[in-house]
Amino acid sequence: MAEKTYTARQLAERFEVAGSTVRGWLSRRLLTGAYLQKTELGDSYWLVPESALKNFVPPKPGPVPKAKPAQSNGKKRGAKK
C-alpha cells in the first residue's frame, strides 16, 4: 500500500499558515522526502509523504535567517597600505 501524501495546500491548512509559507519550507528542504509531481500540462506541485511529518516542527514565524558572513581577517576591503 502506498504511503499517504499531502499537498502544500493541505499542509497549510494543517499548520494554519499560508500556502506560500509551506512552499517556502519545501523549497528550503525542511520536509525530508518531499518531491515535485509533474502534471500532464507541464505544471508541478509539491507532495509530502506522511513520514516526513513525523518529526517535523514548523519554524518560528519571522524572516528567514541570513547566512553568517565569512570570518574577517581584520583588514578592511579596499584599504590602502
Summary of the structure (lengths in Angstrom):
residues: 81
radius of gyration: 19.1
end to end distance: 70.0
largest distance: 70.0
contacts: 133
relative contact order: 0.19
helix: 26%
strand: 16%
